[in-house]
Amino acid sequence: MWNDFKQFAIKGNVVDLAVGVIIGTAFSKIVSSLVNDVIMPIIGVLIGGIDFTSLIFRHGTAIIKYGTFIQTILDFFIIAFSIFLFVKLINKLKKKEEIKEEEKKTDATEELLMEIRDLLKGDIVREK
């Protein structure tokens, strides 16, 4: 059983997953700071300094904190949009890298074809 566990734990997928979780946690802190420390104060100024978290509804002894719920929904949309922009940026950079790789492959193919052409020209000149 121990050997099976070691094989499972050492597999690349588990290590990749662990790295993804660690990076995701760090990225989550960055995005949370962006939302709480940069974006929300700007939105607060734009909408007149309204703090949604203080909005409550009292009914008898029950307190419904619907402002916190609104704030959480707003945070979700801001975080989702931030991640969307980040993924879009990463995909754009990947695409540029893929284009460069494709150009390198094309250049190598063209060079090889030019060499073949030059060799064939040399054979044709020698035959004449």
Backbone bond lengths (Angstrom), bond angles and torsions (degrees), N, CA, C in turn:
res aa  C-N    CA-C-N  psi(-1)  N-CA   C-N-CA  omega(-1)  CA-C   N-CA-C  phi
1 M - - - 1.432 - - 1.527 111.00 -
2 W 1.324 117.08 -39.20 1.452 121.64 179.06 1.524 110.59 -61.53
3 N 1.343 117.23 -43.88 1.465 120.73 179.37 1.526 111.35 -63.38
4 D 1.325 116.88 -39.82 1.462 119.97 176.93 1.520 110.95 -62.17
5 F 1.322 116.33 -41.33 1.456 119.85 178.87 1.521 111.02 -65.05
6 K 1.339 117.47 -42.35 1.467 120.56 179.22 1.525 110.35 -61.43
7 Q 1.323 117.08 -43.24 1.463 119.96 178.82 1.519 110.86 -62.52
8 F 1.314 117.42 -41.05 1.458 121.61 178.38 1.528 110.77 -64.20
9 A 1.328 116.88 -46.47 1.461 121.79 -175.29 1.520 112.36 -69.67
10 I 1.323 117.04 -29.19 1.456 120.27 -176.54 1.526 112.47 -89.07
11 K 1.311 117.24 -14.36 1.463 119.76 179.14 1.515 109.94 -55.60
12 G 1.325 116.34 148.23 1.453 122.32 -178.45 1.514 113.64 -58.66
13 N 1.335 117.64 -35.47 1.456 119.98 -177.53 1.518 111.97 -63.33
14 V 1.318 117.31 -39.96 1.457 120.54 -179.45 1.523 109.91 -68.29
15 V 1.316 117.04 -42.55 1.461 120.94 178.93 1.533 109.81 -64.57
16 D 1.336 117.65 -43.17 1.461 120.88 177.76 1.520 110.84 -61.27
17 L 1.322 116.55 -41.27 1.456 120.60 178.75 1.524 110.71 -63.24
18 A 1.310 117.13 -43.31 1.466 120.54 179.63 1.528 110.77 -62.60
19 V 1.321 116.43 -43.75 1.464 120.07 178.04 1.526 110.07 -62.44
20 G 1.327 116.93 -41.63 1.462 121.22 178.58 1.515 112.15 -61.68
21 V 1.322 116.68 -41.10 1.465 120.43 179.54 1.526 110.35 -65.70
22 I 1.313 116.65 -42.73 1.473 120.83 -179.73 1.527 110.19 -64.56
23 I 1.317 117.08 -46.45 1.463 120.39 179.33 1.526 109.97 -65.87
24 G 1.326 116.80 -39.76 1.464 120.42 177.58 1.517 112.26 -61.19
25 T 1.319 116.80 -39.93 1.465 120.88 178.18 1.525 110.70 -64.46
26 A 1.328 116.07 -44.39 1.467 119.76 178.63 1.528 110.39 -64.80
27 F 1.328 117.05 -42.35 1.461 121.11 179.63 1.517 110.31 -65.02
28 S 1.318 117.22 -36.20 1.463 121.50 177.93 1.524 110.68 -60.82
29 K 1.319 117.24 -40.45 1.459 120.60 178.28 1.524 110.83 -64.60
30 I 1.328 116.25 -40.08 1.464 120.74 178.98 1.527 110.11 -63.61
31 V 1.324 116.27 -47.44 1.464 120.24 -178.49 1.523 110.40 -66.16
32 S 1.328 117.69 -40.66 1.466 120.31 177.96 1.521 111.29 -61.17
33 S 1.313 116.40 -41.73 1.460 120.10 177.17 1.524 110.71 -65.17
34 L 1.321 116.85 -41.19 1.465 120.36 177.45 1.521 110.33 -59.09
35 V 1.324 116.44 -46.17 1.465 120.80 -178.95 1.530 110.84 -66.48
36 N 1.328 117.39 -52.03 1.465 121.41 -173.61 1.525 113.72 -72.85
37 D 1.335 117.11 -37.19 1.458 120.47 -171.63 1.526 114.44 -99.89
38 V 1.336 117.49 -19.37 1.466 119.74 -176.98 1.526 111.79 -118.14
39 I 1.316 116.66 -57.91 1.466 120.40 -171.46 1.524 112.01 -73.67
40 M 1.336 118.20 -47.87 1.462 120.28 -176.91 1.525 112.92 -62.14
41 P 1.329 120.12 -40.31 1.473 117.76 175.56 1.538 112.51 -62.29
42 I 1.325 116.75 -37.25 1.466 119.91 177.94 1.521 109.78 -65.51
43 I 1.336 116.81 -45.47 1.469 120.43 178.27 1.526 109.75 -63.11
44 G 1.323 116.99 -38.69 1.461 120.73 177.81 1.518 112.07 -60.22
45 V 1.334 116.93 -42.03 1.465 120.81 177.40 1.523 110.24 -65.91
46 L 1.324 116.85 -42.57 1.469 120.88 -177.68 1.526 112.67 -65.35
47 I 1.336 116.92 -34.34 1.467 119.07 -178.10 1.522 112.18 -101.14
48 G 1.299 116.47 17.51 1.465 120.37 173.68 1.513 114.26 85.68
49 G 1.289 118.60 24.30 1.457 122.03 175.01 1.519 114.92 74.73
50 I 1.323 117.38 23.89 1.466 120.13 179.11 1.526 109.48 -72.49
51 D 1.324 115.94 128.53 1.459 121.46 174.94 1.526 107.34 -104.60
52 F 1.301 116.13 107.73 1.456 120.89 -175.78 1.523 112.79 -63.44
53 T 1.329 117.11 -29.53 1.460 119.68 -174.36 1.520 112.51 -65.31
54 S 1.318 118.18 -19.51 1.466 120.04 -179.62 1.528 112.56 -87.89
55 L 1.325 117.86 -3.27 1.461 120.59 179.44 1.531 109.38 -78.63
56 I 1.329 115.20 121.76 1.465 120.24 -179.88 1.525 109.22 -138.18
57 F 1.321 114.71 162.23 1.460 121.93 174.59 1.516 107.21 -128.97
58 R 1.320 115.64 125.38 1.472 120.12 -179.30 1.526 108.88 -105.87
59 H 1.301 114.24 133.21 1.462 120.24 173.42 1.530 107.09 -137.73
60 G 1.294 114.87 101.09 1.469 119.24 -174.84 1.509 109.34 67.09
61 T 1.323 116.76 -124.53 1.470 121.15 178.98 1.523 112.08 -92.87
62 A 1.325 115.99 -7.37 1.469 119.29 -179.57 1.529 110.21 -84.01
63 I 1.330 114.62 138.98 1.468 121.07 176.72 1.524 107.37 -120.19
64 I 1.308 115.56 120.29 1.472 120.89 178.08 1.518 107.46 -103.44
65 K 1.325 115.40 115.46 1.466 121.54 -177.07 1.527 109.63 -94.33
66 Y 1.320 116.02 69.85 1.457 119.73 -177.74 1.532 111.98 -70.77
67 G 1.309 117.76 -21.52 1.467 121.17 177.22 1.520 111.34 -66.78
68 T 1.317 116.06 -40.05 1.464 120.17 176.48 1.520 110.41 -63.25
69 F 1.334 115.75 -38.78 1.463 120.27 177.38 1.534 110.97 -63.90
70 I 1.333 116.78 -44.46 1.475 120.92 177.29 1.521 110.01 -60.97
71 Q 1.338 116.74 -42.99 1.463 121.02 179.59 1.529 110.59 -62.29
72 T 1.325 116.97 -41.49 1.458 121.09 179.34 1.525 111.19 -64.27
73 I 1.324 116.97 -41.13 1.472 120.43 177.52 1.524 110.01 -64.03
74 L 1.327 116.59 -44.18 1.467 120.33 178.65 1.524 110.70 -61.76
75 D 1.336 116.74 -43.79 1.467 120.83 177.04 1.529 110.97 -58.78
76 F 1.342 115.73 -42.47 1.465 119.84 179.77 1.524 110.69 -59.29
77 F 1.331 117.01 -48.45 1.461 119.47 -178.95 1.524 112.44 -64.05
78 I 1.309 117.04 -38.54 1.466 119.87 178.47 1.523 110.18 -67.06
79 I 1.330 116.94 -43.80 1.466 120.30 178.84 1.529 110.35 -64.61
80 A 1.328 117.09 -44.09 1.467 120.07 179.28 1.526 110.53 -61.35
81 F 1.325 117.42 -41.80 1.461 120.53 179.44 1.525 110.58 -66.62
82 S 1.339 117.42 -39.82 1.473 120.83 177.75 1.522 110.96 -62.37
83 I 1.322 116.40 -43.59 1.469 119.91 178.51 1.523 110.24 -65.43
84 F 1.343 116.90 -40.27 1.461 121.15 176.79 1.528 110.61 -57.04
85 L 1.337 116.96 -47.20 1.467 120.30 179.37 1.521 111.44 -63.64
86 F 1.336 116.77 -39.63 1.457 121.02 179.57 1.528 110.87 -64.57
87 V 1.331 117.04 -45.92 1.466 121.03 179.44 1.522 110.22 -64.47
88 K 1.327 116.30 -39.31 1.464 120.14 178.43 1.532 110.33 -62.38
89 L 1.327 117.02 -41.46 1.466 121.36 177.68 1.527 110.50 -63.57
90 I 1.329 116.99 -44.97 1.469 121.05 179.45 1.530 110.15 -61.38
91 N 1.342 117.21 -44.52 1.463 120.58 179.49 1.516 111.51 -63.62
92 K 1.320 117.08 -36.59 1.469 120.96 177.95 1.529 110.36 -64.94
93 L 1.332 115.77 -42.57 1.469 119.33 178.39 1.527 110.90 -66.49
94 K 1.344 117.06 -39.58 1.466 120.55 177.49 1.520 110.73 -62.62
95 K 1.330 116.19 -41.31 1.457 120.21 -178.89 1.523 110.60 -63.60
96 K 1.335 116.62 -41.29 1.462 120.20 176.94 1.531 110.01 -61.46
97 E 1.329 116.33 -41.27 1.467 120.51 179.29 1.524 110.57 -65.03
98 E 1.344 116.54 -41.27 1.462 120.29 178.47 1.523 110.97 -63.99
99 I 1.323 116.78 -38.70 1.464 120.48 178.27 1.521 109.89 -63.99
100 K 1.332 116.73 -42.39 1.466 120.11 178.18 1.530 110.58 -62.00
101 E 1.345 116.60 -43.30 1.461 120.71 178.50 1.522 110.67 -62.31
102 E 1.325 116.68 -41.61 1.463 121.29 179.56 1.524 110.43 -64.59
103 E 1.345 116.28 -39.60 1.460 119.93 177.71 1.527 110.64 -64.46
104 K 1.330 117.28 -38.83 1.454 121.00 177.68 1.522 110.43 -63.04
105 K 1.350 115.88 -43.63 1.457 119.87 178.80 1.516 110.17 -63.66
106 T 1.324 116.46 -42.82 1.464 120.85 179.70 1.517 109.94 -63.48
107 D 1.328 117.07 -43.16 1.452 120.68 179.03 1.526 110.79 -61.24
108 A 1.323 117.67 -42.37 1.457 121.23 179.83 1.525 110.37 -65.27
109 T 1.338 117.05 -40.15 1.461 120.90 178.20 1.518 110.38 -65.18
110 E 1.317 116.40 -43.82 1.458 120.11 179.07 1.530 111.12 -62.74
111 E 1.323 116.84 -41.22 1.461 120.20 178.38 1.524 110.88 -61.62
112 L 1.327 116.32 -43.44 1.447 120.77 179.59 1.527 110.46 -63.23
113 L 1.318 117.15 -43.74 1.466 120.72 178.19 1.526 111.29 -63.73
114 M 1.326 116.75 -38.52 1.470 119.56 177.80 1.528 110.79 -65.57
115 E 1.330 116.70 -38.82 1.464 119.92 177.47 1.528 110.52 -63.56
116 I 1.346 115.91 -43.39 1.462 119.79 178.57 1.518 109.78 -62.12
117 R 1.331 116.67 -43.91 1.460 121.10 178.36 1.532 110.84 -59.21
118 D 1.329 116.04 -46.25 1.456 119.91 -179.36 1.530 111.60 -63.96
119 L 1.337 116.36 -38.73 1.470 119.82 177.33 1.526 110.44 -64.69
120 L 1.324 116.24 -42.44 1.467 119.76 178.65 1.524 110.83 -64.99
121 K 1.312 117.60 -39.33 1.469 120.87 177.49 1.527 110.03 -62.34
122 G 1.322 115.29 -39.43 1.465 119.15 178.57 1.500 111.17 -63.95
123 D 1.344 118.69 -40.77 1.461 122.19 177.83 1.531 110.36 -65.87
124 I 1.304 117.93 -39.37 1.460 121.04 -178.90 1.519 109.99 -68.12
125 V 1.330 117.41 -40.41 1.455 120.62 179.60 1.529 109.50 -65.81
126 R 1.331 118.50 -40.21 1.462 121.80 179.94 1.518 111.90 -65.99
127 E 1.347 116.46 -33.61 1.466 119.53 -178.83 1.522 111.66 -70.00
128 K 1.317 118.24 -30.94 1.472 121.89 -177.95 1.474 107.96 -75.06
